[in-house]
Amino acid sequence: MKLTLLGWESTGLRCPDLAIDLTKDGIAPRVSLVQMPNGTGKTTTLDLIKASLTGRAMDWSSDDVRRLRRPGSANDSGKFVLRLLADNDPLTFELSFDFLEEKVTYRTSWRASGGIKDGWEPPLEVKRFLNDRFVPLFIFNGELAQDLLDGRQAKALEAIDALCQLEHLDSIVTVALEDWQQATRNQGARTASGLAGWKSREEKLDARLKKVQDLRQKLTSELSSEEARISELQIELNDRLKYDHTTQKRKEEIETKIHSHEIALVEKTRGILQLIRQPQFLSPHFAGGLAMLKDQFDRVRLPERTSRQFFVELADESQCVCGRPIGETERQAILGQANNYLANELYSFINSLKGDISQSVLDEPQAVSSRIGAMVAEQKLIRRELSQFRTELEQIRAESITDAGVAAQKLAIELKACEAKRDELSDMLAKIDEHPDSDVSDDSWSIRGLQRELARVRDMIAQITGTVELKAKLDTIQVIAKRTKEIARERLRGAIRDDCNKTLEKVLSGDPIRIEKIGNSLSLRDQDGASVGQTLAVGYTFLTTLLNRGAHKFPLVVDSPAGSLDDGVRTRVGRMIPALCDQFVAFTISTERGYFLPALEEVAGDSIVYLTAFRTTKGMQAVIDSLPASAGRSVDGAVVSNREYFLKFEMPQEQE
């Protein structure tokens, strides 16, 4: 499926009344440049384009609708029409604004549907892409480029999931679960009376699980934000703190000792845990008990050489080892006696246990039993000294903050508050991620506990309703879908990263910026952040790589595509974009033309449409008077489709 943007028309709205035609000789070119000065309604137009594509305007509040009314106007209605091609068939969305009722209604025109239909009704093959997760990926803005590199968000992962349609795997699980729930619901009249109670508990657990999962995602995002803010505050505060030579030297000594003590504490704790795994080191009573156990085995001669398997095999023979024949009576007697002897696995286990006791308890020197006590004492000493060093460092820091003035003190107070908030969030996440050993209640915070209990309840429902086999199939589908999504994500991340880096080598040939890995966000190699120009270049590269990978094609619509790029990067990005997408639509201002436009023309040739649109106000009279005869005019706007006019057009405020 290929989606192509043909143009739009607005009437009675916050943006000027304009009809924008992106076609050239009836065909959409590879590049469409829409030059709109600041204040002409670019943001409003982009919002309306996204609302047309997603159908979300029906959910807008009264305030949302009201703000789109033309300022100072008393008009009761407005309209926005978006024209597209889905493959080769025209598709039109019409938004009608009723400013009296403060609501928006849709009409959709699609040839296969028989004409115009009320409501937002795109064809199914298109509709699955037109959602809030997908549309913002090709209606692009600079904030998304920053978000892709923001480790506190998951925009890169969401982009991969949306563009590669991985959410369909979640839909498969949802549909399968709904089918199973429907099957168990229909069995209610013919099954045990307790089914209603189990179904009610399933609903409560399912709702609770979703609530806790949503909370975990929210807390994780908040924790990342707090940690990032803590890092910023620490850097800013450290820059303000001043130490004299003596204090600085002591501070460095303490920091070195703290570091070495932290390492020693970890090593000592690891050693203690290793000893705890061997109970004879915890107390002499354990060692004595194990020695007594071995002695008892030896005294009763366990295990004997003869095992149960010997008698089982003997019962299959026709003659006993003593030479007498074995009949059915004798065979049953032998098999009965076999139960009094050890099985092969127990024979091996007891021998192994006796050997371990001899080696680890009886052969070890008695001094070993006191080793753990000595190590615990050493650990306590390390902890005490570490606490003392930290206290001294905190005193030095507190004195320095006081000397640094009010600004430093405010930073310290905010830092302390952020650290407290971080600890609170960490504690809550630990509660959510815990592994409870016992059964959990319906209001538990443990995701794993709730998942386990929900699985148990659903197993019980399956048994009551006779849908055990169907439940097993549901479980299999869930496992396959989850694992498939994990594998697909991992492979896509690697492949997309490699493709992006190949493009970045060309786009930023003079800049060594590369993508190290793609997790929830894009991680850059050997650097924590990027300049505005680098961020935009990486964002363009990532999204155009995604848009160009699949069988489906989408336009790339960008607001101010070159505003923050330096001249060299403008040239390279200008050459890159037309090569990576079938249709590039850019909202620009006159100051972006340099270096960017020549590079676009170098690649796109004459497959470019040049549009200049602006609001016709009293201050624009000189510009209005010089409009060419071919210009489109409205009560408050004008649009010109002409390359020469595009190149010459300038606004005074854009020159400042």
C-alpha positions as CSV (number, residue, x, y, z in Angstrom):
1,M,0.0,0.0,0.0
2,K,1.3,3.5,-0.9
3,L,-0.1,6.6,0.6
4,T,0.4,9.9,-1.2
5,L,-0.5,13.4,0.0
6,L,-2.1,15.5,-2.8
7,G,-3.1,18.7,-0.9
8,W,-5.6,20.3,1.5
9,E,-8.0,23.1,1.8
10,S,-9.0,25.2,4.8
11,T,-12.0,27.6,5.3
12,G,-13.0,29.6,8.4
13,L,-10.2,28.3,10.6
14,R,-7.3,29.7,12.5
15,C,-5.0,29.1,9.5
16,P,-5.7,31.3,6.4
17,D,-8.3,30.2,3.9
18,L,-6.0,28.4,1.4
19,A,-6.2,25.6,-1.1
20,I,-2.8,23.8,-1.3
21,D,-2.2,21.6,-4.4
22,L,0.9,19.5,-4.1
23,T,0.5,18.0,-7.6
24,K,2.4,18.9,-10.7
25,D,0.7,18.1,-14.0
26,G,-1.7,16.0,-12.0
27,I,1.0,13.9,-10.4
28,A,2.5,14.3,-6.9
29,P,6.2,15.0,-7.3
30,R,9.0,13.5,-5.2
31,V,9.4,16.8,-3.3
32,S,6.8,19.4,-2.3
33,L,8.1,22.6,-0.7
34,V,5.5,24.7,1.1
35,Q,7.0,28.0,2.1
36,M,5.0,29.5,4.9
37,P,6.2,32.5,7.0
38,N,5.9,32.2,10.8
39,G,2.4,33.1,11.8
40,T,0.8,31.7,8.7
41,G,-0.6,28.6,10.6
42,K,1.9,25.9,9.9
43,T,1.4,24.2,13.3
44,T,-2.4,24.5,13.0
45,T,-2.2,23.0,9.5
46,L,0.0,20.1,10.6
47,D,-2.4,19.4,13.5
48,L,-5.4,19.4,11.1
49,I,-3.5,17.0,8.8
50,K,-2.9,14.6,11.7
51,A,-6.4,14.9,12.9
52,S,-7.7,14.1,9.4
53,L,-5.6,11.0,9.2
54,T,-6.3,9.6,12.7
55,G,-10.0,10.6,13.1
56,R,-9.1,12.0,16.6
57,A,-10.9,15.4,16.1
58,M,-14.2,13.7,17.1
59,D,-12.7,13.3,20.6
60,W,-11.6,16.9,20.9
61,S,-12.8,19.0,23.9
62,S,-14.7,22.2,23.5
63,D,-11.5,24.1,24.1
64,D,-9.7,22.2,21.4
65,V,-12.4,23.1,18.9
66,R,-12.7,26.7,20.0
67,R,-9.0,27.4,19.6
68,L,-9.2,26.5,15.9
69,R,-11.8,29.3,15.2
70,R,-10.4,32.2,13.3
71,P,-9.3,34.9,15.8
72,G,-11.7,37.9,15.9
73,S,-14.2,36.1,13.7
74,A,-17.8,35.3,14.5
75,N,-18.2,32.5,11.9
76,D,-20.3,29.6,13.1
77,S,-18.5,26.9,11.1
78,G,-15.2,26.0,9.4
79,K,-13.9,23.2,7.2
80,F,-10.7,21.4,6.5
81,V,-10.3,18.9,3.6
82,L,-7.4,16.6,3.1
83,R,-6.8,14.9,-0.2
84,L,-4.7,11.7,-0.7
85,L,-4.1,8.7,-2.9
86,A,-4.2,5.3,-1.4
87,D,-2.3,3.3,-4.1
88,N,-4.0,4.9,-7.1
89,D,-7.5,5.5,-5.6
90,P,-8.4,9.0,-4.3
91,L,-9.1,9.2,-0.6
92,T,-10.6,12.4,1.0
93,F,-11.2,13.3,4.6
94,E,-13.5,16.3,5.3
95,L,-13.6,17.9,8.8
96,S,-16.6,20.1,9.5
97,F,-16.3,22.4,12.5
98,D,-19.5,23.6,14.3
99,F,-18.3,26.4,16.6
100,L,-21.8,26.8,18.1
101,E,-22.0,23.2,19.3
102,E,-18.2,23.1,19.6
103,K,-17.7,19.7,17.9
104,V,-16.2,18.3,14.7
105,T,-17.7,15.8,12.3
106,Y,-16.1,13.8,9.5
107,R,-17.0,12.7,6.0
108,T,-14.9,10.2,4.0
109,S,-14.8,9.9,0.3
110,W,-13.4,6.6,-1.1
111,R,-14.3,5.2,-4.5
112,A,-14.6,1.6,-3.5
113,S,-17.1,2.7,-0.7
114,G,-19.5,4.1,-3.3
115,G,-18.9,7.8,-2.7
116,I,-19.1,10.0,0.3
117,K,-19.8,8.4,3.7
118,D,-20.5,10.2,7.0
119,G,-17.8,9.6,9.7
120,W,-14.2,8.7,9.6
121,E,-14.2,5.6,7.4
122,P,-11.0,4.9,5.5
123,P,-10.5,1.6,3.8
124,L,-9.4,-1.3,6.1
125,E,-6.0,-1.7,4.3
126,V,-5.3,2.0,5.1
127,K,-7.1,2.3,8.5
128,R,-4.7,0.0,10.3
129,F,-1.9,2.5,9.7
130,L,-3.8,5.6,10.6
131,N,-3.5,5.7,14.4
132,D,-1.8,8.0,17.0
133,R,1.3,5.7,17.2
134,F,1.9,5.5,13.4
135,V,0.9,8.9,11.9
136,P,3.4,11.0,14.0
137,L,6.2,9.0,12.5
138,F,5.7,10.3,9.0
139,I,4.2,13.7,10.1
140,F,7.6,14.5,11.6
141,N,8.7,17.3,13.9
142,G,11.9,18.2,15.7
143,E,10.6,17.1,19.1
144,L,10.4,13.5,17.9
145,A,14.0,13.6,16.7
146,Q,15.0,14.6,20.3
147,D,12.7,12.0,21.8
148,L,14.3,9.2,19.7
149,L,17.6,9.9,21.6
150,D,16.0,10.4,25.0
151,G,16.7,7.4,27.2
152,R,13.8,8.3,29.4
153,Q,11.3,7.5,26.6
154,A,10.7,4.6,24.3
155,K,10.0,6.4,21.1
156,A,12.6,4.4,19.0
157,L,11.1,1.1,20.1
158,E,7.6,2.3,19.6
159,A,8.5,3.5,16.1
160,I,9.9,0.0,15.2
161,D,6.8,-1.7,16.6
162,A,4.4,0.7,14.7
163,L,6.2,0.7,11.3
164,C,6.9,-3.0,11.4
165,Q,3.4,-3.8,12.7
166,L,4.6,-5.8,15.6
167,E,1.5,-4.8,17.6
168,H,-0.4,-7.3,15.5
169,L,1.2,-10.0,17.6
170,D,-0.4,-8.4,20.7
171,S,-3.7,-8.3,18.8
172,I,-3.5,-12.0,18.1
173,V,-3.2,-12.7,21.8
174,T,-6.1,-10.4,22.6
175,V,-8.3,-12.1,20.1
176,A,-7.4,-15.5,21.3
177,L,-8.0,-14.5,24.9
178,E,-11.4,-13.0,24.0
179,D,-12.4,-16.2,22.2
180,W,-11.4,-18.3,25.2
181,Q,-13.3,-16.0,27.6
182,Q,-16.4,-16.2,25.3
183,A,-16.1,-20.0,25.3
184,T,-16.0,-20.2,29.1
185,R,-18.8,-17.6,29.4
186,N,-21.1,-19.8,27.3
187,Q,-20.5,-22.8,29.5
188,G,-21.9,-21.1,32.6
189,A,-25.3,-22.8,32.7
190,R,-23.9,-26.3,32.5
191,T,-21.0,-26.1,34.9
192,A,-20.3,-25.9,38.6
193,S,-22.0,-23.1,40.5
194,G,-18.6,-21.7,41.6
195,L,-17.8,-20.7,38.0
196,A,-19.2,-17.2,38.5
197,G,-16.9,-16.6,41.5
198,W,-13.8,-17.7,39.5
199,K,-14.8,-15.6,36.5
200,S,-15.3,-12.6,38.8
201,R,-11.9,-13.1,40.3
202,E,-10.3,-13.5,36.8
203,E,-11.7,-10.1,35.9
204,K,-10.4,-8.5,39.1
205,L,-7.0,-10.0,38.6
206,D,-6.8,-9.0,35.0
207,A,-7.8,-5.4,35.7
208,R,-5.3,-5.2,38.6
209,L,-2.5,-6.7,36.4
210,K,-3.1,-4.1,33.7
211,K,-3.3,-1.3,36.3
212,V,0.1,-2.3,37.8
213,Q,1.7,-2.8,34.4
214,D,0.6,0.7,33.4
215,L,1.9,2.0,36.7
216,R,5.2,0.3,36.2
217,Q,5.7,2.0,32.9
218,K,4.8,5.3,34.4
219,L,7.1,4.9,37.4
220,T,10.0,3.7,35.1
221,S,9.6,6.9,33.0
222,E,9.5,9.0,36.2
223,L,12.5,7.3,37.6
224,S,14.5,7.9,34.4
225,S,13.5,11.5,34.5
226,E,14.5,11.8,38.2
227,E,17.9,10.1,37.6
228,A,18.6,12.4,34.6
229,R,17.7,15.5,36.8
230,I,19.9,14.2,39.6
231,S,22.8,13.9,37.2
232,E,22.2,17.4,35.9
233,L,21.9,18.8,39.5
234,Q,25.1,17.0,40.6
235,I,27.1,18.4,37.7
236,E,25.7,22.0,38.2
237,L,26.2,21.8,42.0
238,N,29.8,20.5,41.6
239,D,30.6,23.3,39.2
240,R,29.6,25.8,41.9
241,L,31.4,24.3,44.8
242,K,34.9,25.6,45.6
243,Y,37.5,23.9,47.8
244,D,40.9,25.2,49.1
245,H,44.0,23.1,48.4
246,T,43.9,21.3,51.8
247,T,40.2,20.5,51.7
248,Q,40.4,19.4,48.0
249,K,43.2,17.0,48.9
250,R,41.3,15.5,51.8
251,K,38.2,15.2,49.7
252,E,40.0,13.3,47.0
253,E,41.6,11.0,49.7
254,I,38.2,10.2,51.2
255,E,36.6,9.6,47.8
256,T,39.4,7.1,47.0
257,K,38.9,5.3,50.3
258,I,35.2,5.2,49.8
259,H,35.7,3.6,46.4
260,S,38.1,1.0,47.7
261,H,35.9,0.2,50.7
262,E,32.8,-0.3,48.4
263,I,34.8,-2.8,46.3
264,A,36.0,-4.6,49.4
265,L,32.5,-4.7,50.8
266,V,31.2,-6.3,47.6
267,E,34.0,-8.9,47.6
268,K,33.6,-9.7,51.3
269,T,29.8,-10.1,50.9
270,R,30.3,-12.4,48.0
271,G,32.7,-14.5,50.0
272,I,30.3,-14.8,52.9
273,L,27.5,-15.9,50.6
274,Q,29.7,-18.6,49.1
275,L,30.3,-19.9,52.6
276,I,26.7,-19.7,53.6
277,R,25.9,-22.2,50.8
278,Q,27.9,-24.7,52.9
279,P,26.0,-25.1,56.2
280,Q,28.9,-26.7,58.0
281,F,30.6,-23.3,58.0
282,L,27.7,-21.6,59.8
283,S,27.8,-23.6,63.0
284,P,29.7,-26.6,64.5
285,H,26.3,-28.2,65.0
286,F,25.8,-28.6,61.2
287,A,29.2,-30.2,60.8
288,G,28.6,-32.6,63.7
289,G,25.1,-33.5,62.4
290,L,26.5,-34.3,58.9
291,A,29.3,-36.4,60.4
292,M,26.8,-38.3,62.5
293,L,24.6,-38.9,59.4
294,K,27.6,-40.5,57.5
295,D,28.4,-42.6,60.5
296,Q,24.8,-43.9,60.7
297,F,24.9,-44.8,57.0
298,D,28.1,-46.7,57.6
299,R,26.8,-48.6,60.6
300,V,23.6,-49.8,58.8
301,R,25.7,-50.5,55.7
302,L,23.8,-48.2,53.4
303,P,23.8,-48.4,50.6
304,E,24.3,-52.0,50.0
305,R,25.7,-53.2,46.7
306,T,22.5,-55.0,45.9
307,S,19.9,-52.6,44.5
308,R,16.2,-52.9,43.6
309,Q,17.1,-53.1,39.9
310,F,18.9,-56.4,40.6
311,F,15.7,-58.1,41.8
312,V,13.5,-56.6,39.1
313,E,15.9,-58.0,36.5
314,L,16.0,-61.4,38.3
315,A,12.2,-61.7,38.2
316,D,12.4,-61.8,34.4
317,E,14.7,-64.8,34.5
318,S,13.5,-68.4,34.3
319,Q,15.9,-69.6,36.9
320,C,17.1,-68.1,40.2
321,V,20.8,-67.5,40.9
322,C,20.6,-70.5,43.3
323,G,19.6,-72.8,40.4
324,R,15.9,-73.3,41.3
325,P,13.2,-72.5,38.7
326,I,11.2,-69.2,39.0
327,G,7.5,-69.6,38.6
328,E,4.8,-67.0,38.9
329,T,4.6,-67.3,42.7
330,E,8.3,-66.9,43.0
331,R,8.3,-64.0,40.6
332,Q,5.7,-62.0,42.5
333,A,7.6,-62.7,45.8
334,I,10.9,-61.4,44.3
335,L,9.2,-58.3,43.0
336,G,7.6,-57.7,46.4
337,Q,10.9,-58.0,48.1
338,A,12.5,-55.6,45.6
339,N,10.7,-52.7,47.3
340,N,12.8,-53.2,50.4
341,Y,16.0,-52.3,48.6
342,L,17.3,-49.0,47.2
343,A,16.6,-47.8,43.7
344,N,19.7,-47.1,41.5
345,E,19.2,-43.3,41.7
346,L,19.1,-43.5,45.6
347,Y,22.1,-45.8,45.6
348,S,24.1,-43.2,43.7
349,F,22.8,-40.3,45.7
350,I,23.7,-41.7,49.1
351,N,27.2,-42.7,47.9
352,S,27.7,-39.2,46.6
353,L,26.4,-37.6,49.8
354,K,28.8,-39.7,52.0
355,G,31.7,-38.7,49.8
356,D,30.9,-35.0,50.0
357,I,30.6,-35.2,53.8
358,S,34.0,-36.9,54.0
359,Q,35.7,-34.3,51.8
360,S,34.0,-31.1,52.9
361,V,33.4,-31.8,56.6
362,L,35.6,-34.6,58.0
363,D,38.7,-33.8,56.0
364,E,38.6,-30.0,56.5
365,P,40.5,-28.5,59.5
366,Q,38.4,-27.5,62.4
367,A,39.5,-23.9,62.0
368,V,37.2,-23.6,58.9
369,S,34.1,-23.6,61.1
370,S,35.1,-20.2,62.5
371,R,35.9,-18.7,59.1
372,I,32.5,-17.2,58.5
373,G,32.5,-15.5,61.9
374,A,35.8,-13.8,61.1
375,M,34.5,-12.7,57.6
376,V,31.3,-11.3,59.1
377,A,33.5,-9.3,61.6
378,E,35.6,-8.0,58.8
379,Q,32.5,-7.0,56.8
380,K,31.2,-5.0,59.8
381,L,34.5,-3.2,60.1
382,I,34.4,-2.3,56.4
383,R,30.8,-1.0,56.8
384,R,31.7,1.1,59.8
385,E,34.7,2.7,58.2
386,L,32.7,3.3,55.0
387,S,30.0,5.0,56.9
388,Q,32.6,7.2,58.7
389,F,34.2,8.2,55.4
390,R,30.8,9.0,53.8
391,T,29.9,11.2,56.8
392,E,33.1,13.1,56.6
393,L,32.7,13.6,52.9
394,E,29.1,14.9,53.5
395,Q,30.4,17.3,56.1
396,I,33.0,18.7,53.6
397,R,30.3,19.0,51.0
398,A,27.8,20.7,53.3
399,E,30.4,23.3,54.4
400,S,31.3,24.0,50.7
401,I,27.6,24.4,49.8
402,T,27.1,26.9,52.6
403,D,30.2,28.9,51.4
404,A,29.0,28.7,47.8
405,G,25.9,30.9,48.4
406,V,22.2,30.8,48.0
407,A,22.1,29.4,44.5
408,A,24.2,26.3,45.5
409,Q,22.0,25.8,48.6
410,K,18.9,25.8,46.4
411,L,20.5,23.2,44.1
412,A,21.4,21.1,47.1
413,I,17.8,21.2,48.4
414,E,16.4,20.2,45.0
415,L,19.0,17.5,44.7
416,K,18.1,16.0,48.0
417,A,14.4,16.1,47.1
418,C,15.1,14.4,43.8
419,E,17.1,11.7,45.5
420,A,14.3,11.1,47.9
421,K,11.9,10.9,45.1
422,R,14.2,8.5,43.2
423,D,14.4,6.2,46.3
424,E,10.6,6.2,46.6
425,L,10.2,5.3,43.0
426,S,12.9,2.6,43.2
427,D,11.2,1.1,46.3
428,M,7.8,1.0,44.5
429,L,9.3,-0.6,41.4
430,A,11.1,-3.2,43.6
431,K,7.7,-4.1,45.1
432,I,6.2,-4.4,41.6
433,D,9.1,-6.5,40.4
434,E,9.3,-8.8,43.4
435,H,9.0,-12.6,43.1
436,P,6.5,-13.6,45.9
437,D,6.9,-17.2,47.1
438,S,3.3,-17.5,48.4
439,D,-0.1,-16.9,46.9
440,V,-0.9,-13.2,46.3
441,S,-4.0,-11.2,47.0
442,D,-6.2,-9.5,44.4
443,D,-4.7,-6.1,45.4
444,S,-1.1,-7.3,45.2
445,W,1.6,-5.0,43.6
446,S,3.7,-7.9,42.2
447,I,3.3,-8.3,38.5
448,R,4.8,-11.8,38.5
449,G,2.5,-12.8,41.4
450,L,-0.6,-11.5,39.7
451,Q,0.4,-13.2,36.5
452,R,0.9,-16.5,38.3
453,E,-2.4,-16.2,40.2
454,L,-4.3,-15.2,37.0
455,A,-2.9,-18.2,35.3
456,R,-4.0,-20.5,38.2
457,V,-7.5,-19.0,38.1
458,R,-7.8,-19.4,34.4
459,D,-6.6,-23.0,34.7
460,M,-9.4,-23.6,37.2
461,I,-12.0,-22.0,34.9
462,A,-10.8,-24.2,32.1
463,Q,-11.2,-27.3,34.2
464,I,-14.7,-26.3,35.4
465,T,-15.9,-25.4,31.9
466,G,-14.2,-28.3,30.1
467,T,-12.0,-26.0,28.0
468,V,-8.7,-27.2,29.2
469,E,-7.5,-28.0,25.7
470,L,-8.6,-24.6,24.5
471,K,-6.8,-22.9,27.4
472,A,-3.6,-24.9,26.6
473,K,-3.8,-23.6,23.0
474,L,-4.3,-20.0,24.4
475,D,-1.2,-20.4,26.5
476,T,0.8,-21.7,23.5
477,I,-0.3,-18.7,21.4
478,Q,0.7,-16.3,24.2
479,V,4.2,-17.9,24.5
480,I,4.7,-18.0,20.7
481,A,3.5,-14.4,20.2
482,K,5.7,-13.1,23.0
483,R,8.8,-14.9,21.9
484,T,8.2,-14.0,18.2
485,K,7.9,-10.3,19.2
486,E,11.2,-10.5,21.2
487,I,13.1,-12.2,18.3
488,A,11.6,-9.8,15.7
489,R,12.5,-6.8,17.7
490,E,16.0,-7.9,18.3
491,R,16.7,-8.7,14.6
492,L,15.0,-5.5,13.4
493,R,17.0,-3.4,15.9
494,G,20.3,-4.8,14.5
495,A,19.3,-4.5,10.9
496,I,17.9,-1.0,11.2
497,R,21.0,0.2,13.2
498,D,23.3,-1.2,10.5
499,D,21.3,0.5,7.7
500,C,21.2,3.8,9.6
501,N,24.9,3.8,10.1
502,K,25.6,3.2,6.4
503,T,23.4,6.3,5.7
504,L,25.0,8.4,8.4
505,E,28.5,7.6,7.0
506,K,27.3,9.4,3.8
507,V,25.1,12.1,5.4
508,L,27.6,13.1,8.2
509,S,30.8,12.1,6.4
510,G,32.7,14.8,8.3
511,D,31.2,13.8,11.6
512,P,31.9,10.4,13.2
513,I,28.4,10.1,14.9
514,R,27.0,6.6,14.7
515,I,24.2,4.6,16.4
516,E,25.7,2.1,18.9
517,K,22.5,0.3,19.6
518,I,18.7,0.6,19.5
519,G,16.9,-0.1,22.7
520,N,14.0,1.9,23.9
521,S,15.8,4.8,22.4
522,L,18.8,5.4,20.1
523,S,22.2,5.2,21.8
524,L,25.0,6.9,20.1
525,R,28.5,5.5,20.0
526,D,31.1,7.1,22.3
527,Q,28.9,10.1,23.3
528,D,26.0,10.8,25.6
529,G,24.2,13.4,23.5
530,A,24.2,15.2,20.1
531,S,23.9,18.7,18.7
532,V,20.6,19.9,17.3
533,G,21.9,19.3,13.8
534,Q,23.1,15.8,14.6
535,T,19.9,15.0,16.4
536,L,17.8,16.0,13.3
537,A,20.1,14.1,11.0
538,V,19.9,11.0,13.1
539,G,16.1,11.3,13.4
540,Y,15.7,11.8,9.6
541,T,18.0,8.8,9.0
542,F,16.2,6.5,11.4
543,L,12.7,7.3,10.3
544,T,13.4,7.3,6.5
545,T,15.2,4.0,7.0
546,L,12.1,2.6,8.6
547,L,9.7,4.1,6.1
548,N,11.8,2.7,3.2
549,R,12.1,-0.9,4.6
550,G,8.6,-2.4,4.1
551,A,6.3,-3.0,1.2
552,H,4.2,0.0,2.3
553,K,5.2,3.6,1.4
554,F,4.3,6.8,3.2
555,P,5.0,10.5,2.7
556,L,7.5,12.2,5.0
557,V,6.1,15.5,6.1
558,V,8.5,17.8,8.0
559,D,8.1,21.2,9.6
560,S,11.3,23.3,9.2
561,P,13.5,20.5,7.9
562,A,16.8,22.5,7.8
563,G,16.3,25.3,10.3
564,S,18.8,24.0,12.9
565,L,21.3,22.3,10.5
566,D,24.6,23.9,9.6
567,D,25.4,24.5,5.9
568,G,27.3,21.2,5.3
569,V,24.7,19.0,7.0
570,R,21.9,20.9,5.1
571,T,23.6,19.9,1.9
572,R,24.0,16.2,2.9
573,V,20.5,15.9,4.4
574,G,19.0,17.6,1.3
575,R,20.6,15.0,-0.9
576,M,19.6,12.1,1.4
577,I,15.9,12.6,1.9
578,P,14.6,12.4,-1.7
579,A,16.6,9.2,-2.1
580,L,15.0,7.5,0.9
581,C,11.3,8.3,0.5
582,D,8.9,8.5,-2.4
583,Q,7.3,11.8,-1.3
584,F,8.9,14.5,0.8
585,V,6.7,17.4,1.9
586,A,8.5,20.2,3.7
587,F,7.0,23.3,5.5
588,T,9.8,25.9,5.2
589,I,10.6,29.5,5.8
590,S,12.8,31.6,3.5
591,T,15.9,31.3,5.7
592,E,16.1,27.6,5.2
593,R,16.6,27.7,1.4
594,G,20.4,28.1,1.5
595,Y,22.4,24.9,0.8
596,F,19.3,22.8,1.5
597,L,17.3,23.7,-1.6
598,P,20.2,23.2,-4.1
599,A,20.9,19.8,-2.7
600,L,17.3,18.8,-3.0
601,E,17.2,20.0,-6.6
602,E,20.4,18.1,-7.4
603,V,18.7,14.8,-6.5
604,A,15.0,15.4,-7.3
605,G,15.6,17.4,-10.5
606,D,12.4,18.9,-11.8
607,S,10.2,16.6,-9.7
608,I,9.6,19.4,-7.2
609,V,6.6,21.7,-6.6
610,Y,7.3,25.1,-5.1
611,L,4.5,26.7,-3.1
612,T,4.6,30.0,-1.2
613,A,1.6,30.7,1.1
614,F,1.1,33.6,3.5
615,R,-1.6,35.5,5.4
616,T,-2.8,38.7,3.6
617,T,-2.8,41.4,6.3
618,K,-2.5,45.1,6.1
619,G,1.2,45.0,6.8
620,M,1.6,42.7,3.7
621,Q,0.1,45.2,1.2
622,A,3.4,45.6,-0.7
623,V,3.7,41.8,-1.1
624,I,0.0,41.6,-2.1
625,D,0.4,44.2,-4.8
626,S,3.2,42.3,-6.4
627,L,1.4,38.9,-6.5
628,P,1.5,37.3,-10.0
629,A,-1.7,36.8,-11.9
630,S,-1.6,33.1,-11.3
631,A,-1.7,33.4,-7.5
632,G,-4.6,31.9,-5.6
633,R,-6.4,34.5,-3.4
634,S,-8.8,34.3,-0.5
635,V,-10.2,36.7,2.1
636,D,-7.2,36.3,4.3
637,G,-4.5,34.3,2.4
638,A,-2.6,33.9,-0.8
639,V,-0.7,31.0,-2.4
640,V,1.7,31.1,-5.4
641,S,3.0,28.0,-7.2
642,N,6.2,29.3,-8.9
643,R,9.9,28.5,-8.4
644,E,11.1,32.1,-9.1
645,Y,8.6,33.6,-6.6
646,F,9.6,30.9,-4.1
647,L,13.3,31.9,-4.3
648,K,12.7,35.6,-4.1
649,F,10.1,35.6,-1.4
650,E,11.2,37.0,2.0
651,M,9.5,38.3,5.1
652,P,11.1,41.1,7.2
653,Q,10.8,39.2,10.4
654,E,12.6,36.2,8.9
655,Q,15.6,38.4,8.1
656,E,16.1,39.5,11.7
